[in-house]
Amino acid sequence: MEVRMANKAGFCYGVKRAIEMALKTSGEKGGSIFTLGPIIHNPQVVKDLADKGINELDCLDDIADGTIIIRSHGVGPEILEQIKQKGLELIDATCPFVARAQRYAKEMADKNLIVFILGDPGHPEVQGILGWSRDKGIVVEKAQEISRVEHSKVGW
């Protein structure tokens, strides 16, 4: 049997950065530290982080104090506002590439343009970008779907 290994393997830049930020936060802060959703789709890493005191939350309703780490997928502005309203400390580990997509979505929405987001509508990264596009975003799973959207019915 021949075994081949890819030249590049491992976590992408954004995920690696988010994990490093989480570990740094754990080493510097006391109290409760949470990630909003799993910081990575890897149960072994999530368990290792939990062993270091970094636990996963699915919903902000479940906590009253502590530090929240936003994973590399990012979140929409409504989540950031909830964190602020609750008085939670925020560590934003949104991948810089994702943050750029969020900024573009916001800029386009501010210009009253339709924001097409190509991806899985249920994926957290897509949901976050959709949040930044406010009511101007349309998620499509395949680029071919864009031409099928009836623009006159979009509503803006």
trRosetta pair geometry for C-beta under 8 A, 3 or more apart (Angstrom, degrees):
i j d omega theta_ij theta_ji phi_ij phi_ji
5 9 6.7 -72 -180 -20 92 144
6 9 4.8 124 67 -60 107 97
10 16 7.4 41 140 -73 109 120
11 15 4.2 -121 -174 91 112 116
11 16 4.4 145 98 -59 120 82
11 19 7.0 -1 155 2 175 136
11 40 6.9 -55 -120 -125 122 141
12 15 5.1 86 55 14 77 103
12 16 6.9 -146 91 -6 35 92
12 72 7.9 155 82 150 107 162
12 95 7.7 3 114 -117 115 143
13 16 5.9 -62 -146 39 26 110
13 17 6.1 26 158 -20 65 110
13 95 7.1 105 96 -143 85 108
13 97 7.7 93 75 -8 119 121
14 17 5.7 -56 -147 37 28 113
14 18 6.3 28 155 -20 64 107
14 72 3.8 117 148 -160 104 131
14 94 7.9 -35 -157 163 114 37
14 95 2.6 -15 -128 -105 132 120
14 96 7.2 -150 -98 23 94 61
14 97 6.3 -95 -61 33 126 102
14 98 6.5 78 -131 -6 154 111
15 18 5.6 -53 -146 35 32 112
15 19 6.4 32 155 -18 65 104
15 39 7.6 122 -151 147 79 80
15 40 5.2 81 -158 -103 118 108
15 72 5.2 -97 -79 1 51 157
15 95 7.6 -16 -38 -77 49 118
16 19 5.9 -56 -151 36 30 110
16 20 6.4 29 152 -18 64 108
17 20 5.7 -56 -149 38 30 112
17 21 6.3 31 153 -20 65 106
17 72 6.9 109 66 -97 95 113
17 93 6.5 170 117 -165 87 93
17 95 6.9 125 54 -110 128 67
17 96 8.0 10 68 -9 172 92
18 21 5.7 -53 -147 36 31 112
18 22 6.4 33 153 -21 64 105
18 39 5.5 -176 134 -171 120 104
18 40 7.4 159 84 -56 124 91
18 69 7.4 122 -169 160 89 116
18 71 5.6 55 -166 -153 151 57
18 72 4.2 -108 -36 -49 140 93
18 93 3.7 105 -122 152 79 132
18 95 7.2 -56 -42 -63 111 75
19 22 5.6 -53 -148 35 32 113
19 23 6.4 29 155 -16 65 106
19 39 6.3 126 -83 136 69 133
19 40 6.7 -2 -67 -32 111 130
19 45 6.9 -61 -113 -176 131 128
19 49 7.5 -118 -138 -79 84 123
20 23 5.9 -55 -146 39 31 108
20 24 6.2 32 154 -19 65 107
21 24 5.7 -54 -146 37 30 112
21 25 6.3 34 154 -21 64 106
21 69 6.7 154 113 -146 107 121
21 91 6.0 166 156 162 116 122
21 93 4.5 -174 62 -99 148 115
22 25 5.7 -54 -150 35 30 112
22 26 6.4 31 152 -20 64 106
22 33 7.6 133 -159 155 79 128
22 35 6.6 -18 -110 -72 132 115
22 39 5.9 -30 -48 -113 155 163
22 49 6.0 -11 138 -137 140 126
22 54 5.2 69 178 -141 112 162
22 69 5.3 67 -98 -164 88 172
22 91 7.6 144 -89 107 54 145
22 93 6.9 -25 -45 -57 83 160
23 26 5.6 -52 -147 35 33 114
23 27 6.4 29 155 -16 64 107
23 49 7.7 -106 -73 -116 75 88
23 52 6.9 -12 -119 136 73 162
23 54 7.9 -81 -79 -25 45 149
24 27 5.8 -60 -150 39 30 109
24 28 6.2 11 159 -7 66 116
25 28 6.1 -71 -142 45 26 99
25 29 5.5 -20 179 18 69 120
25 33 5.9 147 126 -139 115 140
25 54 7.5 94 82 -97 109 119
25 67 6.3 -167 178 132 129 151
25 69 6.3 -164 30 -78 164 122
25 91 5.3 -58 -84 -68 144 167
26 29 7.1 -66 -113 50 16 83
26 33 5.9 -144 -90 61 73 166
26 49 7.7 -157 -53 -157 149 76
26 52 5.0 39 175 143 160 110
26 53 5.5 142 -143 68 108 103
26 54 5.4 -77 -75 -49 123 107
29 33 6.4 120 87 -72 121 120
29 67 5.9 52 122 -23 161 154
29 89 7.8 -163 -139 91 156 158
31 65 7.3 -81 -172 130 128 101
31 66 5.6 -173 145 -119 107 69
31 67 6.7 111 94 -8 112 96
32 55 7.6 -47 -165 34 86 114
32 63 6.8 -169 124 -145 147 130
32 65 6.7 110 41 100 122 73
32 66 3.3 -60 84 -108 101 130
32 67 6.9 176 96 25 59 68
33 53 5.9 69 41 129 111 90
33 54 5.0 -48 108 -107 112 68
33 55 7.2 128 87 22 60 70
33 66 6.4 -159 -72 180 28 107
33 67 4.7 -13 -113 66 72 108
33 69 6.8 35 180 -19 92 110
34 54 7.2 151 -106 -166 20 60
34 55 5.4 -35 -109 76 74 77
34 56 6.9 109 -162 -130 80 12
34 57 4.5 29 178 -14 134 115
34 63 6.4 -146 -8 -38 157 160
34 66 6.0 68 -1 122 103 137
34 67 7.0 165 26 86 66 56
34 68 5.5 -23 74 -110 95 62
34 69 6.9 -168 95 21 42 80
35 38 6.8 53 103 -147 132 18
35 39 4.5 -88 -141 -58 164 92
35 49 7.4 17 -13 136 131 150
35 54 6.3 49 -24 166 98 101
35 55 7.5 -157 21 100 74 31
35 56 5.3 -30 64 -108 94 65
35 57 7.0 178 79 24 42 75
35 68 7.6 108 -122 -165 21 60
35 69 4.7 -40 -100 72 70 102
35 70 7.9 135 -153 -104 70 9
35 71 5.6 63 -174 -60 113 97
36 57 5.7 -35 -109 73 52 98
36 58 8.0 92 -164 -135 60 14
36 60 7.1 -11 -114 -65 117 85
36 68 5.8 34 -41 -171 104 109
36 69 7.3 -164 3 78 74 50
36 70 6.0 -11 35 -109 117 55
36 71 6.6 -132 65 -5 71 91
36 75 6.6 -1 97 -63 145 139
36 79 7.1 121 164 -178 165 134
37 56 6.7 -27 157 -160 13 103
37 57 7.6 -41 -29 78 34 56
37 58 6.7 68 -85 -116 59 52
37 71 5.7 -87 79 7 100 139
37 73 7.3 -38 86 43 145 134
37 124 5.9 102 178 -95 177 158
38 41 6.4 103 99 -86 132 44
38 42 8.0 171 159 38 128 49
38 46 5.0 -44 -143 -96 106 134
38 56 5.4 -10 -86 -120 58 143
38 71 7.2 52 101 -86 38 157
39 45 7.3 -105 76 124 102 113
39 46 6.7 162 35 -99 84 78
39 49 6.4 83 25 -31 135 173
39 54 7.7 3 -24 140 140 128
39 56 7.5 -130 -17 -95 76 98
39 69 6.9 -3 -95 108 116 124
39 71 4.7 -170 -128 -111 53 107
39 72 7.5 79 -173 -3 70 86
39 93 7.6 7 -142 84 105 149
40 45 5.1 -3 64 84 130 142
40 46 6.7 -151 59 -56 78 84
40 71 7.6 -171 -49 -152 48 124
40 72 7.9 40 -83 17 74 118
42 45 4.2 48 95 17 113 112
42 46 6.6 163 86 -15 58 86
43 46 5.4 -55 -141 39 36 114
43 47 6.1 37 158 -21 68 104
44 47 5.8 -53 -148 36 29 110
44 48 6.4 32 151 -20 63 106
45 48 5.5 -51 -147 35 34 114
45 49 6.4 34 153 -18 65 103
46 49 5.8 -54 -151 37 30 111
46 50 6.4 33 149 -21 64 105
46 56 6.2 -2 -161 -42 114 133
47 50 5.5 -52 -148 35 34 114
47 51 6.4 39 151 -22 65 102
48 51 5.6 -50 -152 32 32 115
48 52 6.8 21 149 -10 62 107
49 52 5.6 -64 -153 43 36 107
49 54 4.1 -61 168 73 96 115
49 55 7.9 176 120 -71 93 26
50 53 7.7 100 -172 -33 32 7
50 54 6.5 -97 -80 73 34 59
50 55 5.4 64 -122 -99 85 65
50 56 7.2 -52 -77 -6 106 86
54 69 7.2 -5 -155 15 116 141
57 60 7.0 81 137 -82 139 40
57 62 5.6 -170 -147 62 110 128
57 63 6.4 -64 -107 -16 151 121
57 68 7.6 -62 38 -123 137 96
58 62 7.4 74 52 -9 70 141
59 62 5.3 104 78 -14 84 102
60 63 6.6 -75 -163 44 51 90
60 68 7.4 -8 -110 -100 99 149
60 79 7.3 161 -30 -151 135 80
60 82 5.1 127 72 137 165 130
60 83 6.7 -122 -122 -77 143 66
60 86 6.5 -153 170 -22 119 156
60 88 7.7 -124 -148 -8 110 154
63 66 5.6 -60 177 30 138 123
63 68 7.9 166 71 -73 146 102
63 86 7.7 80 97 167 82 148
63 88 7.2 71 108 -97 118 132
64 86 7.1 -145 -150 -170 40 108
65 87 7.3 -26 -110 96 75 100
65 88 6.8 174 -145 -102 34 74
66 88 6.2 -7 70 -139 59 99
66 89 7.2 -102 133 34 35 92
67 88 6.9 145 -115 176 23 88
67 89 4.2 -34 -107 76 77 110
67 90 7.6 -174 -158 -69 68 14
67 91 6.2 37 174 -10 109 108
68 83 5.5 -117 50 -126 147 123
68 88 5.0 46 -7 142 111 136
68 89 7.0 165 21 81 66 54
68 90 5.8 -19 67 -109 94 60
68 91 7.1 -171 92 30 45 73
69 91 4.5 -22 -107 73 73 111
69 93 5.6 20 -179 -2 94 122
70 74 6.4 34 158 -127 120 38
70 75 5.6 -109 -141 0 119 109
70 79 7.8 120 -110 119 115 127
70 80 7.9 -10 -74 -86 146 86
70 90 7.0 16 -18 -166 106 93
70 91 7.0 -165 17 92 71 56
70 92 4.8 1 41 -129 125 57
70 93 5.7 180 79 36 65 69
70 94 5.6 -16 116 -47 120 83
71 74 7.7 -98 84 -27 61 26
71 93 6.1 -26 -134 79 21 111
71 94 7.8 64 98 -88 35 51
71 124 7.5 35 72 119 122 150
72 93 5.9 -58 -69 127 59 92
72 94 6.4 106 -150 -145 34 30
72 95 4.1 49 -169 -41 94 96
72 98 6.6 130 162 6 68 143
73 94 7.5 -69 81 -125 26 74
73 95 7.6 34 -65 5 20 105
73 98 6.5 -173 -158 -140 26 164
73 123 7.5 -142 -145 156 131 86
73 124 4.1 56 139 104 154 109
73 125 4.0 -112 -152 -69 89 76
73 128 6.1 153 142 -5 81 139
74 94 3.7 54 -89 -128 89 116
74 95 7.1 -92 -36 31 99 72
74 98 4.6 -168 -12 132 127 127
74 99 6.4 165 -91 -74 138 63
74 102 5.9 -129 160 -51 159 139
74 124 7.8 160 64 139 53 92
74 125 6.4 72 42 -127 90 65
74 128 4.1 140 104 157 91 161
74 129 7.5 75 85 -52 130 66
75 79 3.8 -66 155 62 136 146
75 80 6.4 157 89 -41 112 79
75 94 7.6 -116 12 -81 64 117
75 124 7.6 -42 -92 180 66 99
75 127 7.9 -20 -137 105 54 96
75 128 4.9 -115 -124 -112 13 107
75 131 6.9 -6 159 44 55 158
76 79 5.6 105 61 4 66 98
76 80 7.7 -129 108 1 41 90
76 127 6.8 -87 -31 140 110 74
76 128 5.2 -159 -48 -140 62 49
76 130 6.9 -52 -82 79 125 66
76 131 1.8 -48 -118 126 130 167
76 132 6.0 -148 -131 -37 73 62
77 80 5.4 -54 -150 39 44 114
77 81 6.2 48 151 -23 72 103
77 131 5.9 -176 18 145 66 108
77 132 6.3 107 -23 -95 98 64
78 81 5.6 -51 -149 35 33 114
78 82 6.6 40 150 -23 64 101
78 131 6.0 -119 14 -156 96 124
79 82 5.5 -48 -151 31 35 114
79 83 6.6 38 150 -20 64 101
79 128 7.9 -55 21 -113 136 87
79 131 7.3 -10 0 -165 97 171
80 83 5.7 -51 -152 33 34 114
80 84 6.5 35 150 -18 64 105
80 90 7.2 50 -141 -127 79 154
80 92 8.0 14 -109 -94 112 121
81 84 5.6 -54 -149 38 34 113
81 85 6.2 35 153 -21 67 107
82 85 5.7 -55 -144 37 30 112
82 86 6.3 22 158 -13 65 109
83 86 6.1 -62 -149 41 27 106
83 88 4.9 -85 -163 61 77 113
83 90 5.2 84 143 -81 142 113
84 87 7.7 33 175 -71 33 31
84 88 7.9 -82 -64 44 19 75
84 90 7.5 -24 -67 -33 68 135
94 98 5.4 -121 178 84 91 115
94 99 4.8 108 119 -64 120 98
94 102 7.4 -20 174 -2 148 146
94 128 7.8 -179 -123 169 121 157
95 98 4.2 83 64 7 95 106
95 99 6.8 -162 89 -9 47 84
96 99 5.3 -50 -141 36 35 115
96 100 6.5 42 155 -25 64 99
97 100 5.7 -46 -153 28 32 114
97 101 7.0 33 148 -16 61 101
98 101 5.6 -52 -154 35 38 112
98 102 6.4 41 146 -21 67 103
98 125 5.9 -103 -129 -144 127 106
98 128 7.2 34 170 91 118 138
98 129 7.5 -116 -168 -63 82 101
99 102 5.4 -50 -149 35 36 116
99 103 6.4 40 151 -21 66 101
100 103 5.6 -50 -149 33 33 112
100 104 6.5 34 152 -18 64 103
101 104 5.7 -52 -148 36 33 112
101 105 6.4 36 152 -21 64 104
101 129 5.4 -41 129 -109 110 125
102 105 5.7 -53 -150 34 31 112
102 106 6.5 30 153 -17 64 105
102 128 6.4 -51 -92 138 117 98
102 129 5.6 -126 -90 -108 65 66
102 132 4.3 140 -162 -31 79 167
103 106 5.7 -56 -150 37 32 110
103 107 6.2 32 153 -19 67 107
103 132 7.6 -62 -58 176 20 148
104 107 5.7 -54 -144 37 31 112
104 108 6.2 30 157 -18 65 107
105 108 5.9 -57 -148 38 28 109
105 109 6.2 26 155 -17 64 109
105 115 4.9 76 -142 -157 80 151
105 117 7.2 15 -104 -78 127 110
105 129 5.1 149 -37 -174 158 81
105 130 7.7 -104 -169 -83 153 18
105 132 4.4 96 88 98 120 106
105 133 4.0 -80 177 -66 108 89
105 137 6.6 14 -161 -87 118 116
106 109 5.7 -57 -146 39 30 110
106 110 6.1 35 154 -23 65 106
106 132 4.6 -71 -56 173 89 99
106 133 7.0 -118 -71 -82 41 42
106 134 7.9 81 -119 -15 64 95
107 110 5.6 -53 -148 34 29 115
107 111 6.7 19 154 -10 62 107
108 111 5.8 -64 -154 42 32 105
108 113 4.3 -83 -176 70 85 117
108 114 7.7 -46 155 80 120 24
108 115 4.8 128 94 -83 134 98
108 133 6.9 -15 75 -125 106 94
108 136 6.9 -166 115 120 90 140
109 112 7.5 39 -177 -81 37 23
109 113 7.0 -98 -75 55 26 69
109 115 5.8 -37 -59 -27 87 130
109 132 7.3 -177 8 137 140 61
109 133 4.7 163 -58 -157 127 53
109 134 4.9 128 -177 31 150 102
109 135 7.9 119 -148 50 120 49
109 136 4.0 172 -118 37 87 139
109 137 7.3 -36 -80 -45 119 82
112 136 7.1 -160 -148 -105 33 137
112 156 6.3 -148 -164 150 89 118
113 136 6.7 76 82 177 44 137
114 136 6.0 -154 -120 179 35 86
114 137 8.0 127 -172 -105 59 23
114 138 6.3 -5 -175 7 104 115
114 151 7.1 -100 -37 -131 158 96
114 154 5.9 -58 -98 -160 124 161
114 156 7.7 158 -76 64 78 111
115 129 7.9 -151 150 153 130 95
115 133 3.8 -127 61 -136 152 136
115 136 5.1 78 6 116 99 95
115 137 4.5 -37 78 -99 108 69
115 138 7.1 156 80 21 55 65
116 137 7.8 148 -92 -155 16 61
116 138 5.5 -27 -108 71 62 94
116 139 8.0 130 -164 -106 54 21
116 140 5.9 -11 -166 10 101 116
116 146 5.4 21 -140 -113 158 112
116 149 7.8 -155 -101 3 113 156
117 126 5.7 132 144 -151 129 86
117 129 5.3 148 -123 105 136 125
117 130 5.9 -101 13 -72 162 80
117 133 7.0 -141 -43 -8 120 152
117 137 5.7 14 -12 -165 119 108
117 138 7.0 174 21 83 78 40
117 139 4.8 -35 73 -104 103 68
117 140 7.2 151 73 23 49 65
118 139 7.9 152 -91 -158 15 60
118 140 5.8 -29 -105 74 62 86
118 141 7.6 89 -161 -153 61 12
118 142 7.7 36 -147 -141 98 7
118 143 6.0 -1 -116 -77 136 73
119 123 5.8 -84 152 43 116 133
119 125 7.1 -87 166 89 163 100
119 126 4.2 -158 94 -84 128 124
119 139 6.6 -67 63 -155 75 101
119 141 7.1 -50 110 -118 15 52
120 123 4.1 88 76 -22 105 110
120 126 5.9 -165 72 -4 56 149
120 141 6.6 46 -96 -118 44 95
121 126 6.1 -124 -124 121 25 144
121 127 7.8 78 174 -70 50 78
121 139 4.4 125 -101 113 88 148
121 141 7.0 -66 -23 -67 89 93
122 126 7.5 49 54 61 21 126
122 127 7.5 2 -166 -50 24 113
123 126 4.5 81 67 11 93 108
123 127 6.8 -164 90 -10 45 88
124 127 5.4 -55 -143 38 33 114
124 128 6.3 37 158 -23 66 103
125 128 5.8 -52 -151 32 30 112
125 129 6.6 26 154 -13 63 105
126 129 5.9 -56 -148 39 32 108
126 130 6.1 37 151 -23 65 108
126 139 5.8 72 174 -125 122 129
127 130 5.5 -53 -147 36 30 116
127 131 6.5 39 152 -25 63 101
128 131 5.6 -50 -154 27 33 115
128 132 6.9 27 151 -13 63 102
129 132 5.8 -55 -154 37 37 109
129 133 6.5 31 150 -17 67 107
129 137 7.2 150 124 -130 77 146
130 133 5.7 -60 -149 38 34 109
130 137 4.5 178 -139 114 67 156
130 139 6.1 -35 -84 -55 126 111
131 134 7.6 27 174 -75 36 39
133 136 5.0 -116 167 72 88 85
133 137 3.2 101 91 -58 137 109
134 137 7.1 143 61 -8 35 97
135 155 7.9 -72 152 95 113 122
135 156 7.2 133 112 -50 102 138
136 156 6.4 -68 -104 48 82 159
138 149 6.1 68 153 -123 161 153
138 154 7.2 -78 -53 -127 133 108
140 143 7.1 103 111 -100 128 23
140 145 3.9 -177 -158 82 119 124
140 146 5.6 -126 7 -63 172 68
140 149 7.3 -96 -75 -47 125 121
141 145 6.5 73 45 -7 64 150
142 145 5.1 108 67 -15 76 101
143 146 6.0 -28 -174 -2 52 114
144 147 6.6 -50 -175 28 50 105
144 148 7.4 42 137 -13 69 110
145 148 5.3 -63 -158 38 50 115
145 149 6.9 63 147 -39 75 90
146 149 6.1 -41 -161 8 37 112
149 154 7.2 48 158 -75 113 103
150 153 4.5 39 99 18 108 113
150 154 7.7 -167 97 -39 58 72
151 154 5.5 -22 -158 -16 47 118
